[in-house]
Amino acid sequence: MEQINIHAAKTQLSALVERAAAGEPFIIAKSGRPLVTVNPYKAAEPLSRIGFMRGQISIPADFDRMGEEEILAMFEMDSEKVGDLL
């Protein structure tokens, strides 16, 4: 892998970026000491989120009614029922 001094990299940045984008990685060095590796960017494939947990979880049939009594007690401010919840 080619090593390029930081000063040369600054003056040739556009050309170096084009080379890296074309699949030619290089190292940027300062005083002969490697600092960073420049590689082409590879975007990750987007994950399909719809149905990604299919078969791994189950939702109870009464899901939309769970905690109904407690919620109604809080809205109605029924002190006896609210006191039991706290």
N, CA, C and O atoms as a Maestro MAE file, in Angstrom:
{
 s_m_m2io_version
 :::
 2.0.0
}

f_m_ct {
 s_m_title
 :::
 protein
 m_atom[344] {
  # First column is atom index #
  i_m_mmod_type
  r_m_x_coord
  r_m_y_coord
  r_m_z_coord
  i_m_residue_number
  s_m_chain_name
  s_m_pdb_residue_name
  s_m_pdb_atom_name
  i_m_atomic_number
  :::
  1 25 0.857 -1.171 0.000 1 A "MET " " N  " 7
  2 3 0.000 0.000 0.000 1 A "MET " " CA " 6
  3 2 0.901 1.231 0.000 1 A "MET " " C  " 6
  4 15 1.869 1.306 0.756 1 A "MET " " O  " 8
  5 25 0.575 2.177 -0.842 2 A "GLU " " N  " 7
  6 3 1.391 3.376 -0.982 2 A "GLU " " CA " 6
  7 2 1.263 4.266 0.244 2 A "GLU " " C  " 6
  8 15 0.176 4.424 0.799 2 A "GLU " " O  " 8
  9 25 2.380 4.844 0.659 3 A "GLN " " N  " 7
  10 3 2.401 5.769 1.789 3 A "GLN " " CA " 6
  11 2 2.669 7.168 1.252 3 A "GLN " " C  " 6
  12 15 3.622 7.372 0.499 3 A "GLN " " O  " 8
  13 25 1.842 8.125 1.630 4 A "ILE " " N  " 7
  14 3 1.948 9.488 1.127 4 A "ILE " " CA " 6
  15 2 2.109 10.429 2.310 4 A "ILE " " C  " 6
  16 15 1.394 10.320 3.306 4 A "ILE " " O  " 8
  17 25 3.057 11.355 2.190 5 A "ASN " " N  " 7
  18 3 3.294 12.332 3.233 5 A "ASN " " CA " 6
  19 2 2.084 13.259 3.338 5 A "ASN " " C  " 6
  20 15 1.424 13.531 2.335 5 A "ASN " " O  " 8
  21 25 1.793 13.740 4.531 6 A "ILE " " N  " 7
  22 3 0.610 14.567 4.767 6 A "ILE " " CA " 6
  23 2 0.629 15.845 3.923 6 A "ILE " " C  " 6
  24 15 -0.420 16.285 3.452 6 A "ILE " " O  " 8
  25 25 1.799 16.441 3.728 7 A "HIS " " N  " 7
  26 3 1.884 17.656 2.899 7 A "HIS " " CA " 6
  27 2 1.488 17.342 1.458 7 A "HIS " " C  " 6
  28 15 0.737 18.101 0.844 7 A "HIS " " O  " 8
  29 25 1.980 16.244 0.919 8 A "ALA " " N  " 7
  30 3 1.632 15.849 -0.450 8 A "ALA " " CA " 6
  31 2 0.149 15.500 -0.534 8 A "ALA " " C  " 6
  32 15 -0.507 15.786 -1.535 8 A "ALA " " O  " 8
  33 25 -0.369 14.884 0.515 9 A "ALA " " N  " 7
  34 3 -1.795 14.525 0.524 9 A "ALA " " CA " 6
  35 2 -2.666 15.772 0.485 9 A "ALA " " C  " 6
  36 15 -3.709 15.782 -0.168 9 A "ALA " " O  " 8
  37 25 -2.240 16.831 1.186 10 A "LYS " " N  " 7
  38 3 -3.020 18.075 1.175 10 A "LYS " " CA " 6
  39 2 -3.025 18.708 -0.210 10 A "LYS " " C  " 6
  40 15 -4.049 19.228 -0.653 10 A "LYS " " O  " 8
  41 25 -1.896 18.668 -0.888 11 A "THR " " N  " 7
  42 3 -1.826 19.319 -2.195 11 A "THR " " CA " 6
  43 2 -2.465 18.483 -3.300 11 A "THR " " C  " 6
  44 15 -2.844 19.021 -4.340 11 A "THR " " O  " 8
  45 25 -2.589 17.163 -3.083 12 A "GLN " " N  " 7
  46 3 -3.146 16.275 -4.108 12 A "GLN " " CA " 6
  47 2 -4.451 15.614 -3.652 12 A "GLN " " C  " 6
  48 15 -4.809 14.540 -4.135 12 A "GLN " " O  " 8
  49 25 -5.147 16.251 -2.735 13 A "LEU " " N  " 7
  50 3 -6.318 15.622 -2.111 13 A "LEU " " CA " 6
  51 2 -7.347 15.118 -3.122 13 A "LEU " " C  " 6
  52 15 -7.788 13.973 -3.022 13 A "LEU " " O  " 8
  53 25 -7.731 15.927 -4.069 14 A "SER " " N  " 7
  54 3 -8.760 15.516 -5.030 14 A "SER " " CA " 6
  55 2 -8.361 14.258 -5.784 14 A "SER " " C  " 6
  56 15 -9.163 13.335 -5.926 14 A "SER " " O  " 8
  57 25 -7.125 14.217 -6.267 15 A "ALA " " N  " 7
  58 3 -6.658 13.049 -7.023 15 A "ALA " " CA " 6
  59 2 -6.587 11.815 -6.135 15 A "ALA " " C  " 6
  60 15 -6.927 10.714 -6.567 15 A "ALA " " O  " 8
  61 25 -6.145 11.998 -4.890 16 A "LEU " " N  " 7
  62 3 -6.049 10.859 -3.963 16 A "LEU " " CA " 6
  63 2 -7.432 10.314 -3.608 16 A "LEU " " C  " 6
  64 15 -7.621 9.102 -3.502 16 A "LEU " " O  " 8
  65 25 -8.385 11.208 -3.427 17 A "VAL " " N  " 7
  66 3 -9.748 10.759 -3.122 17 A "VAL " " CA " 6
  67 2 -10.307 9.959 -4.297 17 A "VAL " " C  " 6
  68 15 -10.956 8.932 -4.096 17 A "VAL " " O  " 8
  69 25 -10.062 10.417 -5.499 18 A "GLU " " N  " 7
  70 3 -10.522 9.677 -6.680 18 A "GLU " " CA " 6
  71 2 -9.894 8.284 -6.727 18 A "GLU " " C  " 6
  72 15 -10.578 7.307 -7.031 18 A "GLU " " O  " 8
  73 25 -8.603 8.188 -6.428 19 A "ARG " " N  " 7
  74 3 -7.929 6.887 -6.426 19 A "ARG " " CA " 6
  75 2 -8.530 5.963 -5.364 19 A "ARG " " C  " 6
  76 15 -8.786 4.788 -5.627 19 A "ARG " " O  " 8
  77 25 -8.751 6.501 -4.168 20 A "ALA " " N  " 7
  78 3 -9.325 5.687 -3.096 20 A "ALA " " CA " 6
  79 2 -10.735 5.234 -3.463 20 A "ALA " " C  " 6
  80 15 -11.104 4.085 -3.220 20 A "ALA " " O  " 8
  81 25 -11.517 6.132 -4.044 21 A "ALA " " N  " 7
  82 3 -12.881 5.780 -4.451 21 A "ALA " " CA " 6
  83 2 -12.879 4.698 -5.520 21 A "ALA " " C  " 6
  84 15 -13.822 3.913 -5.622 21 A "ALA " " O  " 8
  85 25 -11.811 4.660 -6.319 22 A "ALA " " N  " 7
  86 3 -11.698 3.640 -7.362 22 A "ALA " " CA " 6
  87 2 -11.188 2.311 -6.810 22 A "ALA " " C  " 6
  88 15 -11.017 1.351 -7.561 22 A "ALA " " O  " 8
  89 25 -10.942 2.253 -5.491 23 A "GLY " " N  " 7
  90 3 -10.539 0.992 -4.876 23 A "GLY " " CA " 6
  91 2 -9.055 0.880 -4.597 23 A "GLY " " C  " 6
  92 15 -8.558 -0.222 -4.368 23 A "GLY " " O  " 8
  93 25 -8.335 1.986 -4.611 24 A "GLU " " N  " 7
  94 3 -6.890 1.975 -4.368 24 A "GLU " " CA " 6
  95 2 -6.599 2.656 -3.024 24 A "GLU " " C  " 6
  96 15 -6.404 3.871 -2.987 24 A "GLU " " O  " 8
  97 25 -6.567 1.900 -1.925 25 A "PRO " " N  " 7
  98 3 -6.328 2.509 -0.611 25 A "PRO " " CA " 6
  99 2 -4.877 2.994 -0.487 25 A "PRO " " C  " 6
  100 15 -3.989 2.526 -1.199 25 A "PRO " " O  " 8
  101 25 -4.658 3.937 0.428 26 A "PHE " " N  " 7
  102 3 -3.305 4.429 0.676 26 A "PHE " " CA " 6
  103 2 -3.184 4.861 2.129 26 A "PHE " " C  " 6
  104 15 -4.182 4.973 2.841 26 A "PHE " " O  " 8
  105 25 -1.953 5.101 2.558 27 A "ILE " " N  " 7
  106 3 -1.664 5.517 3.930 27 A "ILE " " CA " 6
  107 2 -1.171 6.953 3.901 27 A "ILE " " C  " 6
  108 15 -0.357 7.321 3.054 27 A "ILE " " O  " 8
  109 25 -1.666 7.763 4.829 28 A "ILE " " N  " 7
  110 3 -1.145 9.112 4.993 28 A "ILE " " CA " 6
  111 2 -0.199 9.082 6.193 28 A "ILE " " C  " 6
  112 15 -0.551 8.607 7.273 28 A "ILE " " O  " 8
  113 25 1.020 9.607 5.973 29 A "ALA " " N  " 7
  114 3 2.047 9.579 7.012 29 A "ALA " " CA " 6
  115 2 2.525 10.987 7.328 29 A "ALA " " C  " 6
  116 15 2.403 11.902 6.513 29 A "ALA " " O  " 8
  117 25 3.069 11.140 8.522 30 A "LYS " " N  " 7
  118 3 3.677 12.411 8.925 30 A "LYS " " CA " 6
  119 2 5.098 12.100 9.364 30 A "LYS " " C  " 6
  120 15 5.314 11.312 10.285 30 A "LYS " " O  " 8
  121 25 6.051 12.713 8.714 31 A "SER " " N  " 7
  122 3 7.470 12.468 8.980 31 A "SER " " CA " 6
  123 2 7.808 10.984 8.867 31 A "SER " " C  " 6
  124 15 8.595 10.455 9.652 31 A "SER " " O  " 8
  125 25 7.208 10.325 7.890 32 A "GLY " " N  " 7
  126 3 7.481 8.911 7.658 32 A "GLY " " CA " 6
  127 2 6.733 7.963 8.584 32 A "GLY " " C  " 6
  128 15 6.847 6.748 8.422 32 A "GLY " " O  " 8
  129 25 5.973 8.473 9.548 33 A "ARG " " N  " 7
  130 3 5.222 7.638 10.492 33 A "ARG " " CA " 6
  131 2 3.768 7.543 10.030 33 A "ARG " " C  " 6
  132 15 3.093 8.569 9.937 33 A "ARG " " O  " 8
  133 25 3.266 6.336 9.737 34 A "PRO " " N  " 7
  134 3 1.885 6.181 9.263 34 A "PRO " " CA " 6
  135 2 0.879 6.706 10.288 34 A "PRO " " C  " 6
  136 15 0.994 6.429 11.481 34 A "PRO " " O  " 8
  137 25 -0.106 7.466 9.810 35 A "LEU " " N  " 7
  138 3 -1.145 8.018 10.690 35 A "LEU " " CA " 6
  139 2 -2.509 7.394 10.419 35 A "LEU " " C  " 6
  140 15 -3.182 6.929 11.339 35 A "LEU " " O  " 8
  141 25 -2.914 7.388 9.140 36 A "VAL " " N  " 7
  142 3 -4.246 6.885 8.800 36 A "VAL " " CA " 6
  143 2 -4.198 6.105 7.496 36 A "VAL " " C  " 6
  144 15 -3.323 6.306 6.653 36 A "VAL " " O  " 8
  145 25 -5.163 5.214 7.358 37 A "THR " " N  " 7
  146 3 -5.357 4.500 6.108 37 A "THR " " CA " 6
  147 2 -6.617 5.049 5.462 37 A "THR " " C  " 6
  148 15 -7.647 5.191 6.120 37 A "THR " " O  " 8
  149 25 -6.536 5.357 4.181 38 A "VAL " " N  " 7
  150 3 -7.696 5.861 3.446 38 A "VAL " " CA " 6
  151 2 -8.189 4.737 2.544 38 A "VAL " " C  " 6
  152 15 -7.455 4.242 1.689 38 A "VAL " " O  " 8
  153 25 -9.446 4.343 2.751 39 A "ASN " " N  " 7
  154 3 -10.070 3.263 1.992 39 A "ASN " " CA " 6
  155 2 -11.346 3.771 1.344 39 A "ASN " " C  " 6
  156 15 -11.927 4.755 1.802 39 A "ASN " " O  " 8
  157 25 -11.787 3.108 0.279 40 A "PRO " " N  " 7
  158 3 -13.059 3.519 -0.323 40 A "PRO " " CA " 6
  159 2 -14.212 3.245 0.642 40 A "PRO " " C  " 6
  160 15 -14.189 2.268 1.390 40 A "PRO " " O  " 8
  161 25 -15.204 4.105 0.615 41 A "TYR " " N  " 7
  162 3 -16.392 3.948 1.456 41 A "TYR " " CA " 6
  163 2 -17.316 2.917 0.831 41 A "TYR " " C  " 6
  164 15 -17.622 2.978 -0.360 41 A "TYR " " O  " 8
  165 25 -17.753 1.975 1.643 42 A "LYS " " N  " 7
  166 3 -18.706 0.966 1.176 42 A "LYS " " CA " 6
  167 2 -19.960 1.080 2.020 42 A "LYS " " C  " 6
  168 15 -19.952 0.740 3.203 42 A "LYS " " O  " 8
  169 25 -21.024 1.551 1.422 43 A "ALA " " N  " 7
  170 3 -22.289 1.714 2.142 43 A "ALA " " CA " 6
  171 2 -22.869 0.348 2.480 43 A "ALA " " C  " 6
  172 15 -22.864 -0.567 1.656 43 A "ALA " " O  " 8
  173 25 -23.358 0.227 3.683 44 A "ALA " " N  " 7
  174 3 -23.988 -1.016 4.116 44 A "ALA " " CA " 6
  175 2 -25.338 -1.166 3.433 44 A "ALA " " C  " 6
  176 15 -26.033 -0.184 3.169 44 A "ALA " " O  " 8
  177 25 -25.688 -2.393 3.157 45 A "GLU " " N  " 7
  178 3 -27.007 -2.666 2.584 45 A "GLU " " CA " 6
  179 2 -28.064 -2.360 3.631 45 A "GLU " " C  " 6
  180 15 -27.917 -2.780 4.779 45 A "GLU " " O  " 8
  181 25 -29.125 -1.642 3.277 46 A "PRO " " N  " 7
  182 3 -30.172 -1.344 4.255 46 A "PRO " " CA " 6
  183 2 -30.868 -2.630 4.704 46 A "PRO " " C  " 6
  184 15 -31.158 -3.520 3.904 46 A "PRO " " O  " 8
  185 25 -31.121 -2.692 5.997 47 A "LEU " " N  " 7
  186 3 -31.802 -3.851 6.557 47 A "LEU " " CA " 6
  187 2 -33.307 -3.705 6.382 47 A "LEU " " C  " 6
  188 15 -33.855 -2.610 6.510 47 A "LEU " " O  " 8
  189 25 -33.951 -4.791 6.094 48 A "SER " " N  " 7
  190 3 -35.402 -4.782 6.024 48 A "SER " " CA " 6
  191 2 -35.929 -4.959 7.447 48 A "SER " " C  " 6
  192 15 -35.698 -5.998 8.066 48 A "SER " " O  " 8
  193 25 -36.624 -3.971 7.961 49 A "ARG " " N  " 7
  194 3 -37.090 -4.013 9.347 49 A "ARG " " CA " 6
  195 2 -38.478 -4.660 9.467 49 A "ARG " " C  " 6
  196 15 -38.861 -5.084 10.558 49 A "ARG " " O  " 8
  197 25 -39.217 -4.741 8.390 50 A "ILE " " N  " 7
  198 3 -40.563 -5.281 8.459 50 A "ILE " " CA " 6
  199 2 -40.484 -6.793 8.637 50 A "ILE " " C  " 6
  200 15 -39.895 -7.502 7.821 50 A "ILE " " O  " 8
  201 25 -41.082 -7.262 9.705 51 A "GLY " " N  " 7
  202 3 -41.145 -8.694 9.952 51 A "GLY " " CA " 6
  203 2 -39.850 -9.302 10.454 51 A "GLY " " C  " 6
  204 15 -39.690 -10.521 10.397 51 A "GLY " " O  " 8
  205 25 -38.911 -8.488 10.947 52 A "PHE " " N  " 7
  206 3 -37.618 -9.031 11.332 52 A "PHE " " CA " 6
  207 2 -37.669 -9.918 12.585 52 A "PHE " " C  " 6
  208 15 -36.719 -10.659 12.840 52 A "PHE " " O  " 8
  209 25 -38.737 -9.864 13.361 53 A "MET " " N  " 7
  210 3 -38.855 -10.725 14.549 53 A "MET " " CA " 6
  211 2 -39.983 -11.744 14.410 53 A "MET " " C  " 6
  212 15 -40.452 -12.308 15.398 53 A "MET " " O  " 8
  213 25 -40.405 -11.968 13.189 54 A "ARG " " N  " 7
  214 3 -41.484 -12.912 12.942 54 A "ARG " " CA " 6
  215 2 -41.135 -14.279 13.544 54 A "ARG " " C  " 6
  216 15 -40.061 -14.827 13.295 54 A "ARG " " O  " 8
  217 25 -42.060 -14.811 14.334 55 A "GLY " " N  " 7
  218 3 -41.872 -16.123 14.947 55 A "GLY " " CA " 6
  219 2 -41.078 -16.100 16.237 55 A "GLY " " C  " 6
  220 15 -40.937 -17.139 16.882 55 A "GLY " " O  " 8
  221 25 -40.554 -14.951 16.637 56 A "GLN " " N  " 7
  222 3 -39.742 -14.860 17.846 56 A "GLN " " CA " 6
  223 2 -40.509 -14.301 19.039 56 A "GLN " " C  " 6
  224 15 -40.108 -14.509 20.184 56 A "GLN " " O  " 8
  225 25 -41.598 -13.599 18.785 57 A "ILE " " N  " 7
  226 3 -42.396 -13.036 19.869 57 A "ILE " " CA " 6
  227 2 -43.862 -13.349 19.621 57 A "ILE " " C  " 6
  228 15 -44.274 -13.661 18.503 57 A "ILE " " O  " 8
  229 25 -44.626 -13.258 20.679 58 A "SER " " N  " 7
  230 3 -46.072 -13.427 20.513 58 A "SER " " CA " 6
  231 2 -46.777 -12.324 21.299 58 A "SER " " C  " 6
  232 15 -46.302 -11.892 22.349 58 A "SER " " O  " 8
  233 25 -47.890 -11.886 20.784 59 A "ILE " " N  " 7
  234 3 -48.671 -10.834 21.411 59 A "ILE " " CA " 6
  235 2 -49.948 -11.465 21.943 59 A "ILE " " C  " 6
  236 15 -50.669 -12.126 21.196 59 A "ILE " " O  " 8
  237 25 -50.237 -11.267 23.233 60 A "PRO " " N  " 7
  238 3 -51.450 -11.857 23.804 60 A "PRO " " CA " 6
  239 2 -52.700 -11.340 23.106 60 A "PRO " " C  " 6
  240 15 -52.728 -10.210 22.618 60 A "PRO " " O  " 8
  241 25 -53.726 -12.170 23.063 61 A "ALA " " N  " 7
  242 3 -54.982 -11.798 22.408 61 A "ALA " " CA " 6
  243 2 -55.631 -10.589 23.085 61 A "ALA " " C  " 6
  244 15 -56.315 -9.808 22.424 61 A "ALA " " O  " 8
  245 25 -55.422 -10.426 24.402 62 A "ASP " " N  " 7
  246 3 -56.030 -9.306 25.124 62 A "ASP " " CA " 6
  247 2 -55.048 -8.129 25.291 62 A "ASP " " C  " 6
  248 15 -55.176 -7.339 26.226 62 A "ASP " " O  " 8
  249 25 -54.094 -8.021 24.398 63 A "PHE " " N  " 7
  250 3 -53.065 -6.981 24.494 63 A "PHE " " CA " 6
  251 2 -53.672 -5.585 24.641 63 A "PHE " " C  " 6
  252 15 -53.210 -4.795 25.464 63 A "PHE " " O  " 8
  253 25 -54.687 -5.279 23.862 64 A "ASP " " N  " 7
  254 3 -55.281 -3.951 23.895 64 A "ASP " " CA " 6
  255 2 -56.126 -3.702 25.144 64 A "ASP " " C  " 6
  256 15 -56.617 -2.591 25.342 64 A "ASP " " O  " 8
  257 25 -56.298 -4.703 25.973 65 A "ARG " " N  " 7
  258 3 -57.089 -4.541 27.187 65 A "ARG " " CA " 6
  259 2 -56.230 -4.741 28.444 65 A "ARG " " C  " 6
  260 15 -56.745 -4.662 29.559 65 A "ARG " " O  " 8
  261 25 -54.954 -4.994 28.276 66 A "MET " " N  " 7
  262 3 -54.071 -5.232 29.422 66 A "MET " " CA " 6
  263 2 -53.976 -3.972 30.284 66 A "MET " " C  " 6
  264 15 -53.759 -2.879 29.761 66 A "MET " " O  " 8
  265 25 -54.133 -4.117 31.577 67 A "GLY " " N  " 7
  266 3 -54.040 -2.993 32.500 67 A "GLY " " CA " 6
  267 2 -55.223 -2.054 32.458 67 A "GLY " " C  " 6
  268 15 -55.161 -0.948 32.995 67 A "GLY " " O  " 8
  269 25 -56.304 -2.485 31.825 68 A "GLU " " N  " 7
  270 3 -57.460 -1.606 31.648 68 A "GLU " " CA " 6
  271 2 -58.029 -1.114 32.983 68 A "GLU " " C  " 6
  272 15 -58.329 0.070 33.136 68 A "GLU " " O  " 8
  273 25 -58.171 -2.005 33.923 69 A "GLU " " N  " 7
  274 3 -58.752 -1.620 35.208 69 A "GLU " " CA " 6
  275 2 -57.877 -0.599 35.928 69 A "GLU " " C  " 6
  276 15 -58.384 0.381 36.474 69 A "GLU " " O  " 8
  277 25 -56.585 -0.824 35.931 70 A "GLU " " N  " 7
  278 3 -55.672 0.097 36.598 70 A "GLU " " CA " 6
  279 2 -55.688 1.479 35.928 70 A "GLU " " C  " 6
  280 15 -55.682 2.504 36.609 70 A "GLU " " O  " 8
  281 25 -55.707 1.495 34.608 71 A "ILE " " N  " 7
  282 3 -55.718 2.765 33.884 71 A "ILE " " CA " 6
  283 2 -57.017 3.521 34.144 71 A "ILE " " C  " 6
  284 15 -56.998 4.731 34.369 71 A "ILE " " O  " 8
  285 25 -58.129 2.822 34.113 72 A "LEU " " N  " 7
  286 3 -59.413 3.474 34.399 72 A "LEU " " CA " 6
  287 2 -59.437 4.010 35.820 72 A "LEU " " C  " 6
  288 15 -59.937 5.109 36.056 72 A "LEU " " O  " 8
  289 25 -58.907 3.257 36.762 73 A "ALA " " N  " 7
  290 3 -58.877 3.711 38.151 73 A "ALA " " CA " 6
  291 2 -58.069 5.001 38.275 73 A "ALA " " C  " 6
  292 15 -58.451 5.901 39.023 73 A "ALA " " O  " 8
  293 25 -56.962 5.095 37.552 74 A "MET " " N  " 7
  294 3 -56.141 6.305 37.619 74 A "MET " " CA " 6
  295 2 -56.867 7.501 37.003 74 A "MET " " C  " 6
  296 15 -56.795 8.609 37.534 74 A "MET " " O  " 8
  297 25 -57.564 7.285 35.889 75 A "PHE " " N  " 7
  298 3 -58.284 8.387 35.261 75 A "PHE " " CA " 6
  299 2 -59.507 8.801 36.066 75 A "PHE " " C  " 6
  300 15 -59.860 9.979 36.112 75 A "PHE " " O  " 8
  301 25 -60.141 7.840 36.691 76 A "GLU " " N  " 7
  302 3 -61.331 8.143 37.479 76 A "GLU " " CA " 6
  303 2 -60.969 8.603 38.879 76 A "GLU " " C  " 6
  304 15 -61.831 9.057 39.631 76 A "GLU " " O  " 8
  305 25 -59.702 8.487 39.228 77 A "MET " " N  " 7
  306 3 -59.211 8.862 40.550 77 A "MET " " CA " 6
  307 2 -59.959 8.162 41.668 77 A "MET " " C  " 6
  308 15 -60.303 8.761 42.687 77 A "MET " " O  " 8
  309 25 -60.198 6.897 41.454 78 A "ASP " " N  " 7
  310 3 -60.814 6.075 42.488 78 A "ASP " " CA " 6
  311 2 -59.725 5.826 43.533 78 A "ASP " " C  " 6
  312 15 -58.828 5.011 43.318 78 A "ASP " " O  " 8
  313 25 -59.808 6.526 44.654 79 A "SER " " N  " 7
  314 3 -58.734 6.501 45.638 79 A "SER " " CA " 6
  315 2 -58.453 5.102 46.175 79 A "SER " " C  " 6
  316 15 -57.300 4.781 46.462 79 A "SER " " O  " 8
  317 25 -59.468 4.269 46.317 80 A "GLU " " N  " 7
  318 3 -59.252 2.918 46.824 80 A "GLU " " CA " 6
  319 2 -58.416 2.101 45.827 80 A "GLU " " C  " 6
  320 15 -57.433 1.466 46.209 80 A "GLU " " O  " 8
  321 25 -58.813 2.123 44.555 81 A "LYS " " N  " 7
  322 3 -58.099 1.343 43.564 81 A "LYS " " CA " 6
  323 2 -56.717 1.913 43.284 81 A "LYS " " C  " 6
  324 15 -55.763 1.151 43.122 81 A "LYS " " O  " 8
  325 25 -56.585 3.250 43.223 82 A "VAL " " N  " 7
  326 3 -55.290 3.877 42.977 82 A "VAL " " CA " 6
  327 2 -54.345 3.573 44.135 82 A "VAL " " C  " 6
  328 15 -53.165 3.289 43.924 82 A "VAL " " O  " 8
  329 25 -54.863 3.633 45.345 83 A "GLY " " N  " 7
  330 3 -54.047 3.310 46.512 83 A "GLY " " CA " 6
  331 2 -53.509 1.901 46.449 83 A "GLY " " C  " 6
  332 15 -52.374 1.654 46.857 83 A "GLY " " O  " 8
  333 25 -54.301 0.970 45.945 84 A "ASP " " N  " 7
  334 3 -53.855 -0.421 45.828 84 A "ASP " " CA " 6
  335 2 -52.731 -0.535 44.802 84 A "ASP " " C  " 6
  336 15 -51.842 -1.376 44.941 84 A "ASP " " O  " 8
  337 25 -52.771 0.313 43.770 85 A "LEU " " N  " 7
  338 3 -51.752 0.242 42.709 85 A "LEU " " CA " 6
  339 2 -50.413 0.794 43.180 85 A "LEU " " C  " 6
  340 15 -49.359 0.329 42.745 85 A "LEU " " O  " 8
  341 25 -50.451 1.776 44.061 86 A "LEU " " N  " 7
  342 3 -49.225 2.406 44.532 86 A "LEU " " CA " 6
  343 2 -48.708 1.663 45.685 86 A "LEU " " C  " 6
  344 15 -47.673 2.028 46.241 86 A "LEU " " O  " 8
  :::
 }
 m_bond[343] {
  # First column is bond index #
  i_m_from
  i_m_to
  i_m_order
  :::
  1 1 2 1
  2 2 3 1
  3 3 4 2
  4 3 5 1
  5 5 6 1
  6 6 7 1
  7 7 8 2
  8 7 9 1
  9 9 10 1
  10 10 11 1
  11 11 12 2
  12 11 13 1
  13 13 14 1
  14 14 15 1
  15 15 16 2
  16 15 17 1
  17 17 18 1
  18 18 19 1
  19 19 20 2
  20 19 21 1
  21 21 22 1
  22 22 23 1
  23 23 24 2
  24 23 25 1
  25 25 26 1
  26 26 27 1
  27 27 28 2
  28 27 29 1
  29 29 30 1
  30 30 31 1
  31 31 32 2
  32 31 33 1
  33 33 34 1
  34 34 35 1
  35 35 36 2
  36 35 37 1
  37 37 38 1
  38 38 39 1
  39 39 40 2
  40 39 41 1
  41 41 42 1
  42 42 43 1
  43 43 44 2
  44 43 45 1
  45 45 46 1
  46 46 47 1
  47 47 48 2
  48 47 49 1
  49 49 50 1
  50 50 51 1
  51 51 52 2
  52 51 53 1
  53 53 54 1
  54 54 55 1
  55 55 56 2
  56 55 57 1
  57 57 58 1
  58 58 59 1
  59 59 60 2
  60 59 61 1
  61 61 62 1
  62 62 63 1
  63 63 64 2
  64 63 65 1
  65 65 66 1
  66 66 67 1
  67 67 68 2
  68 67 69 1
  69 69 70 1
  70 70 71 1
  71 71 72 2
  72 71 73 1
  73 73 74 1
  74 74 75 1
  75 75 76 2
  76 75 77 1
  77 77 78 1
  78 78 79 1
  79 79 80 2
  80 79 81 1
  81 81 82 1
  82 82 83 1
  83 83 84 2
  84 83 85 1
  85 85 86 1
  86 86 87 1
  87 87 88 2
  88 87 89 1
  89 89 90 1
  90 90 91 1
  91 91 92 2
  92 91 93 1
  93 93 94 1
  94 94 95 1
  95 95 96 2
  96 95 97 1
  97 97 98 1
  98 98 99 1
  99 99 100 2
  100 99 101 1
  101 101 102 1
  102 102 103 1
  103 103 104 2
  104 103 105 1
  105 105 106 1
  106 106 107 1
  107 107 108 2
  108 107 109 1
  109 109 110 1
  110 110 111 1
  111 111 112 2
  112 111 113 1
  113 113 114 1
  114 114 115 1
  115 115 116 2
  116 115 117 1
  117 117 118 1
  118 118 119 1
  119 119 120 2
  120 119 121 1
  121 121 122 1
  122 122 123 1
  123 123 124 2
  124 123 125 1
  125 125 126 1
  126 126 127 1
  127 127 128 2
  128 127 129 1
  129 129 130 1
  130 130 131 1
  131 131 132 2
  132 131 133 1
  133 133 134 1
  134 134 135 1
  135 135 136 2
  136 135 137 1
  137 137 138 1
  138 138 139 1
  139 139 140 2
  140 139 141 1
  141 141 142 1
  142 142 143 1
  143 143 144 2
  144 143 145 1
  145 145 146 1
  146 146 147 1
  147 147 148 2
  148 147 149 1
  149 149 150 1
  150 150 151 1
  151 151 152 2
  152 151 153 1
  153 153 154 1
  154 154 155 1
  155 155 156 2
  156 155 157 1
  157 157 158 1
  158 158 159 1
  159 159 160 2
  160 159 161 1
  161 161 162 1
  162 162 163 1
  163 163 164 2
  164 163 165 1
  165 165 166 1
  166 166 167 1
  167 167 168 2
  168 167 169 1
  169 169 170 1
  170 170 171 1
  171 171 172 2
  172 171 173 1
  173 173 174 1
  174 174 175 1
  175 175 176 2
  176 175 177 1
  177 177 178 1
  178 178 179 1
  179 179 180 2
  180 179 181 1
  181 181 182 1
  182 182 183 1
  183 183 184 2
  184 183 185 1
  185 185 186 1
  186 186 187 1
  187 187 188 2
  188 187 189 1
  189 189 190 1
  190 190 191 1
  191 191 192 2
  192 191 193 1
  193 193 194 1
  194 194 195 1
  195 195 196 2
  196 195 197 1
  197 197 198 1
  198 198 199 1
  199 199 200 2
  200 199 201 1
  201 201 202 1
  202 202 203 1
  203 203 204 2
  204 203 205 1
  205 205 206 1
  206 206 207 1
  207 207 208 2
  208 207 209 1
  209 209 210 1
  210 210 211 1
  211 211 212 2
  212 211 213 1
  213 213 214 1
  214 214 215 1
  215 215 216 2
  216 215 217 1
  217 217 218 1
  218 218 219 1
  219 219 220 2
  220 219 221 1
  221 221 222 1
  222 222 223 1
  223 223 224 2
  224 223 225 1
  225 225 226 1
  226 226 227 1
  227 227 228 2
  228 227 229 1
  229 229 230 1
  230 230 231 1
  231 231 232 2
  232 231 233 1
  233 233 234 1
  234 234 235 1
  235 235 236 2
  236 235 237 1
  237 237 238 1
  238 238 239 1
  239 239 240 2
  240 239 241 1
  241 241 242 1
  242 242 243 1
  243 243 244 2
  244 243 245 1
  245 245 246 1
  246 246 247 1
  247 247 248 2
  248 247 249 1
  249 249 250 1
  250 250 251 1
  251 251 252 2
  252 251 253 1
  253 253 254 1
  254 254 255 1
  255 255 256 2
  256 255 257 1
  257 257 258 1
  258 258 259 1
  259 259 260 2
  260 259 261 1
  261 261 262 1
  262 262 263 1
  263 263 264 2
  264 263 265 1
  265 265 266 1
  266 266 267 1
  267 267 268 2
  268 267 269 1
  269 269 270 1
  270 270 271 1
  271 271 272 2
  272 271 273 1
  273 273 274 1
  274 274 275 1
  275 275 276 2
  276 275 277 1
  277 277 278 1
  278 278 279 1
  279 279 280 2
  280 279 281 1
  281 281 282 1
  282 282 283 1
  283 283 284 2
  284 283 285 1
  285 285 286 1
  286 286 287 1
  287 287 288 2
  288 287 289 1
  289 289 290 1
  290 290 291 1
  291 291 292 2
  292 291 293 1
  293 293 294 1
  294 294 295 1
  295 295 296 2
  296 295 297 1
  297 297 298 1
  298 298 299 1
  299 299 300 2
  300 299 301 1
  301 301 302 1
  302 302 303 1
  303 303 304 2
  304 303 305 1
  305 305 306 1
  306 306 307 1
  307 307 308 2
  308 307 309 1
  309 309 310 1
  310 310 311 1
  311 311 312 2
  312 311 313 1
  313 313 314 1
  314 314 315 1
  315 315 316 2
  316 315 317 1
  317 317 318 1
  318 318 319 1
  319 319 320 2
  320 319 321 1
  321 321 322 1
  322 322 323 1
  323 323 324 2
  324 323 325 1
  325 325 326 1
  326 326 327 1
  327 327 328 2
  328 327 329 1
  329 329 330 1
  330 330 331 1
  331 331 332 2
  332 331 333 1
  333 333 334 1
  334 334 335 1
  335 335 336 2
  336 335 337 1
  337 337 338 1
  338 338 339 1
  339 339 340 2
  340 339 341 1
  341 341 342 1
  342 342 343 1
  343 343 344 2
  :::
 }
}
